[in-house]
Amino acid sequence: MAAPPNRIIRGENLKVLPTLGDGAFQMVYIDPPFNTGKRQTARTLKIQPDDGGDRIGFAGRRYASRLLAGSSYVDEFGDYLAFLEPRLVQARRVLAASGTLYFHIDYREAHYCKLLLDEVFGRENFLNEIIWAYDYGARATRRWPAKHDTILVYARDLAANYFDAAEVDREPYMAPGLVTPEKAARGKLPTDVWWHTIVSPTGREKTGYPTQKPEGIVRRMVLASSRPGDMCLDFFAGSGTLGAVAARHGRGYVLVDESTAAIKVITARLAAIDPDAPAVERIPQPRRRRPPATTPPAVAPLEVTPDAGAPPPRAAPPDSAAG
């Protein structure tokens, strides 16, 4: 039986999800907007030596920066959980019985989302709260700097859930002297705290898309929770990291995003990895109807009734120019 085709779909995910088959995906990874209330921005700069430049580098040398490209979006929802709930219900429906959901969020909404996911997937199907820890970016001075994201992991059915620890890259022991040399050489299975750098601002992996996630953390999920030939879904596809990882490791993928900027990044990224990358499918969006034009009601002319007690109008002064 032929594997389902890979797909890149431009459209609103709540309209696309009902068209996907029940139990069609072994893994769903989603990285929805974090509801930070901020504008998320990414810029691509070119830095070059310039005596009058805006940056100072090593030994006082000056450099000029030039903006090559940029993109941004507003990350804010009036009712975030109401936005997520119907999409999570669909995510559960399209997961295979042995499938796994990885839900990527930050500290602002993680606790509320955990309660919602317990309701949709069942508290008994909760697997992990993974902490992705990194050390990059601005540092707060009035509180502990927030340097982690949260990934909530749920099984579609805990009894049937697939997880292959042998496929996961092992990592070194923090105290190798406390274990045998054989164990130290073999390394250990990662725990639920993952230390991993963000996407390097100057690395090959960078796409220029705001909030891009590194392939390293997504690869760990894909290898542990799917087999070669399995289908993976991301319906907040963004920069297409799940698709890139799936293509490199023999998994199928369906990527959904309604952003033109995201689809442009995804298609370029997948074309460089997968010679058979699919063309973009477009789900037409309903046109917003303009309210019918209305003619303002006619306004009757204002009639002024003289006040009976008011003094009579003053007579015009004689024309001083006459004579």
C-alpha positions as CSV (number, residue, x, y, z in Angstrom):
1,M,0.0,0.0,0.0
2,A,1.4,3.4,-1.1
3,A,2.2,5.9,1.7
4,P,-0.1,9.0,1.8
5,P,1.3,11.9,-0.1
6,N,3.2,14.7,1.6
7,R,1.2,18.0,1.6
8,I,1.8,21.7,2.1
9,I,-1.5,23.4,2.6
10,R,-2.1,27.2,2.8
11,G,-5.3,27.7,4.7
12,E,-6.9,28.3,8.1
13,N,-6.2,25.2,10.1
14,L,-9.7,24.9,11.6
15,K,-11.0,24.6,8.1
16,V,-8.3,22.2,6.9
17,L,-8.3,19.8,9.9
18,P,-11.8,18.3,9.3
19,T,-10.7,17.3,5.8
20,L,-8.0,15.0,7.2
21,G,-8.7,11.4,8.0
22,D,-9.4,9.8,11.4
23,G,-6.2,8.3,12.9
24,A,-4.1,9.3,9.8
25,F,-1.1,10.6,11.8
26,Q,1.3,8.8,14.1
27,M,2.6,12.1,15.5
28,V,1.3,15.7,15.8
29,Y,3.7,18.5,16.7
30,I,2.2,21.9,17.1
31,D,3.9,25.2,18.1
32,P,0.9,27.6,18.3
33,P,1.4,31.3,18.9
34,F,2.3,31.8,22.5
35,N,-0.2,34.6,23.2
36,T,2.6,36.9,24.4
37,G,0.8,40.0,23.4
38,K,3.9,41.1,21.5
39,R,4.8,41.5,17.9
40,Q,7.1,38.6,16.9
41,T,9.8,39.8,14.5
42,A,12.7,38.2,12.7
43,R,15.3,40.2,10.6
44,T,18.1,39.2,8.3
45,L,21.0,41.7,8.5
46,K,24.2,42.0,6.5
47,I,27.1,43.3,8.5
48,Q,30.1,44.9,6.8
49,P,33.1,47.0,7.8
50,D,32.3,50.7,7.8
51,D,34.1,53.6,9.6
52,G,30.8,55.4,10.2
53,G,28.8,52.2,11.0
54,D,26.2,51.8,13.7
55,R,27.9,48.8,15.4
56,I,31.2,48.6,17.3
57,G,33.1,45.3,17.3
58,F,36.4,43.9,18.5
59,A,39.2,46.4,19.1
60,G,36.8,49.3,18.4
61,R,36.3,48.5,14.7
62,R,33.0,49.9,13.4
63,Y,30.5,48.0,11.2
64,A,27.4,48.9,9.3
65,S,24.3,46.8,9.3
66,R,21.8,46.6,6.4
67,L,18.4,45.0,6.6
68,L,18.0,42.4,3.9
69,A,14.7,40.9,4.9
70,G,12.2,40.8,7.8
71,S,8.9,39.4,8.8
72,S,6.6,39.7,11.8
73,Y,3.1,38.9,13.3
74,V,1.1,40.0,16.3
75,D,1.0,37.2,18.9
76,E,-2.2,38.0,20.8
77,F,-5.7,36.4,21.2
78,G,-8.6,37.6,23.2
79,D,-9.5,34.1,24.5
80,Y,-6.6,31.8,23.9
81,L,-8.1,28.6,25.2
82,A,-11.3,29.0,23.2
83,F,-9.1,29.5,20.2
84,L,-7.1,26.3,20.9
85,E,-9.9,23.9,22.0
86,P,-11.5,23.0,18.7
87,R,-8.1,22.6,17.1
88,L,-7.0,20.2,19.9
89,V,-10.2,18.2,19.5
90,Q,-9.3,17.8,15.8
91,A,-5.7,16.9,16.7
92,R,-6.9,14.0,18.9
93,R,-9.3,12.8,16.1
94,V,-6.5,12.6,13.5
95,L,-4.0,10.8,15.8
96,A,-3.5,7.1,15.3
97,A,-4.3,4.9,18.4
98,S,-0.6,4.6,19.0
99,G,0.1,8.3,18.2
100,T,1.5,11.1,20.3
101,L,0.8,14.8,20.5
102,Y,3.7,17.3,21.3
103,F,2.3,20.7,22.2
104,H,4.9,23.4,22.4
105,I,4.1,26.5,24.5
106,D,5.9,28.9,26.9
107,Y,5.5,29.6,30.6
108,R,2.8,32.2,30.2
109,E,0.1,29.8,29.1
110,A,1.5,26.3,29.9
111,H,-0.6,25.7,33.0
112,Y,-3.9,26.7,31.4
113,C,-3.1,24.6,28.4
114,K,-2.3,21.6,30.5
115,L,-5.8,21.7,32.0
116,L,-7.4,22.0,28.6
117,L,-5.3,19.1,27.2
118,D,-6.3,17.0,30.2
119,E,-9.9,17.7,29.3
120,V,-9.5,16.9,25.6
121,F,-7.1,13.9,25.7
122,G,-7.8,12.6,29.2
123,R,-5.6,13.2,32.2
124,E,-4.7,9.5,32.1
125,N,-3.0,10.0,28.7
126,F,-0.6,12.7,29.8
127,L,3.0,11.4,29.2
128,N,5.4,14.3,29.9
129,E,6.1,17.9,30.6
130,I,9.4,18.4,28.7
131,I,11.4,21.5,29.5
132,W,13.5,22.8,26.6
133,A,16.1,25.0,28.3
134,Y,18.3,27.4,26.4
135,D,20.6,30.3,27.3
136,Y,20.1,33.1,24.8
137,G,18.5,36.5,24.6
138,A,17.8,39.4,26.9
139,R,18.1,39.0,30.7
140,A,15.6,40.3,33.2
141,T,17.1,42.2,36.2
142,R,14.0,42.3,38.4
143,R,13.1,38.6,38.3
144,W,14.8,35.3,37.3
145,P,15.3,35.4,33.5
146,A,12.9,33.0,31.7
147,K,15.0,30.7,29.5
148,H,12.8,27.7,28.7
149,D,9.8,26.5,26.7
150,T,7.4,23.8,27.8
151,I,6.4,20.8,25.6
152,L,3.3,18.9,26.8
153,V,3.2,15.4,25.6
154,Y,0.0,13.3,25.3
155,A,-0.8,9.8,24.1
156,R,-3.9,9.2,22.0
157,D,-4.3,6.0,24.0
158,L,-1.7,5.3,26.7
159,A,-2.1,1.5,26.5
160,A,-1.2,1.5,22.7
161,N,1.3,4.4,22.6
162,Y,4.4,3.9,20.5
163,F,7.8,5.1,21.9
164,D,11.2,3.9,20.7
165,A,13.9,5.0,23.1
166,A,16.6,3.2,21.1
167,E,16.2,5.7,18.2
168,V,16.9,8.8,20.4
169,D,20.4,10.3,20.4
170,R,22.0,9.7,23.8
171,E,23.7,12.4,25.7
172,P,26.7,12.5,28.1
173,Y,26.3,12.0,31.8
174,M,26.7,15.2,33.8
175,A,29.0,13.4,36.2
176,P,30.6,10.6,34.2
177,G,33.0,9.8,37.1
178,L,30.0,8.4,39.0
179,V,29.2,5.7,36.5
180,T,31.2,2.9,34.9
181,P,33.4,3.7,31.9
182,E,31.1,1.6,29.7
183,K,28.0,3.7,30.7
184,A,29.9,6.9,30.4
185,A,31.0,5.9,26.8
186,R,27.4,4.9,25.9
187,G,25.8,8.0,27.4
188,K,22.2,8.2,28.7
189,L,18.7,8.6,27.4
190,P,17.7,12.2,27.7
191,T,15.4,13.1,30.6
192,D,12.4,15.5,30.4
193,V,14.8,18.5,30.6
194,W,16.4,19.1,27.2
195,W,19.4,21.5,27.0
196,H,19.6,22.7,23.4
197,T,20.6,25.9,21.8
198,I,18.1,28.0,19.8
199,V,18.5,28.3,16.0
200,S,21.8,30.1,15.5
201,P,21.3,33.6,14.1
202,T,24.2,33.0,11.7
203,G,23.8,29.2,11.1
204,R,22.7,27.4,8.0
205,E,19.4,26.3,9.6
206,K,18.2,29.8,10.0
207,T,15.2,30.7,7.7
208,G,14.5,34.2,8.9
209,Y,11.1,33.2,10.2
210,P,10.1,34.5,13.6
211,T,10.0,31.9,16.4
212,Q,11.7,29.2,14.3
213,K,12.4,26.1,16.4
214,P,15.6,24.1,16.0
215,E,15.6,20.8,14.1
216,G,17.5,19.1,17.0
217,I,14.6,19.2,19.5
218,V,11.9,18.2,16.8
219,R,14.1,15.4,15.6
220,R,14.2,13.9,19.0
221,M,10.4,13.8,19.1
222,V,10.0,12.4,15.6
223,L,12.5,9.6,16.0
224,A,11.1,8.5,19.4
225,S,7.4,8.6,18.5
226,S,7.2,7.6,14.8
227,R,8.6,4.9,12.4
228,P,9.9,5.4,8.9
229,G,6.9,5.8,6.6
230,D,4.7,7.2,9.3
231,M,2.8,10.4,8.8
232,C,3.5,13.5,10.9
233,L,1.3,16.7,11.1
234,D,2.0,20.3,12.0
235,F,-1.0,22.6,11.5
236,F,0.8,25.7,12.9
237,A,3.7,24.9,10.5
238,G,5.5,28.3,10.7
239,S,9.0,27.7,9.2
240,G,8.3,24.1,8.5
241,T,10.8,22.5,10.9
242,L,8.7,19.3,11.4
243,G,8.5,18.8,7.6
244,A,12.3,19.3,7.3
245,V,13.0,16.7,10.0
246,A,10.4,14.3,8.6
247,A,11.8,14.5,5.1
248,R,15.4,13.9,6.4
249,H,14.3,10.8,8.3
250,G,11.9,9.0,6.0
251,R,8.6,10.2,7.5
252,G,5.7,11.7,5.7
253,Y,4.4,15.1,6.5
254,V,1.4,17.4,6.2
255,L,2.1,21.1,7.0
256,V,-0.7,23.7,7.3
257,D,-0.3,27.4,7.7
258,E,-2.4,30.4,6.6
259,S,0.5,32.8,6.5
260,T,1.9,33.7,3.0
261,A,5.3,34.4,4.6
262,A,5.3,31.0,6.3
263,I,4.3,29.1,3.2
264,K,7.1,30.9,1.2
265,V,9.7,29.8,3.8
266,I,8.3,26.3,4.0
267,T,8.4,25.7,0.2
268,A,12.0,27.0,-0.1
269,R,13.2,24.9,2.8
270,L,11.5,21.7,1.7
271,A,12.6,22.1,-1.9
272,A,16.3,22.1,-0.7
273,I,15.7,18.9,1.2
274,D,13.1,16.9,-0.7
275,P,13.3,16.8,-4.5
276,D,9.8,15.5,-4.5
277,A,8.4,18.2,-2.2
278,P,4.7,18.9,-3.0
279,A,3.2,22.0,-4.5
280,V,1.2,24.2,-2.2
281,E,-2.5,23.5,-1.9
282,R,-4.7,26.4,-1.2
283,I,-7.8,26.2,0.8
284,P,-10.0,29.1,-0.3
285,Q,-10.9,31.4,2.6
286,P,-14.4,32.8,2.8
287,R,-14.6,36.4,1.7
288,R,-15.6,38.8,4.4
289,R,-18.8,40.5,3.3
290,R,-18.8,44.2,3.5
291,P,-21.8,45.6,5.4
292,P,-24.3,47.0,2.9
293,A,-24.0,50.7,2.2
294,T,-26.6,52.7,4.0
295,T,-27.9,56.1,3.2
296,P,-28.0,58.4,6.2
297,P,-31.5,59.6,7.1
298,A,-32.4,63.0,5.8
299,V,-32.1,65.7,8.4
300,A,-34.9,68.3,8.5
301,P,-33.8,71.9,8.4
302,L,-33.6,73.4,11.8
303,E,-36.3,76.0,12.4
304,V,-35.4,78.8,14.8
305,T,-38.4,80.3,16.7
306,P,-37.6,83.8,18.1
307,D,-37.8,84.0,21.8
308,A,-40.7,86.3,22.8
309,G,-38.7,87.9,25.5
310,A,-35.6,88.5,23.4
311,P,-34.7,92.1,22.4
312,P,-35.4,93.0,18.7
313,P,-32.4,92.7,16.4
314,R,-30.2,95.8,16.1
315,A,-30.5,97.9,13.0
316,A,-27.5,98.0,10.7
317,P,-25.4,101.1,11.1
318,P,-25.6,103.8,8.4
319,D,-23.1,103.5,5.5
320,S,-20.3,105.8,6.4
321,A,-19.0,105.8,2.9
322,A,-22.1,107.5,1.5
323,G,-22.3,111.2,1.0
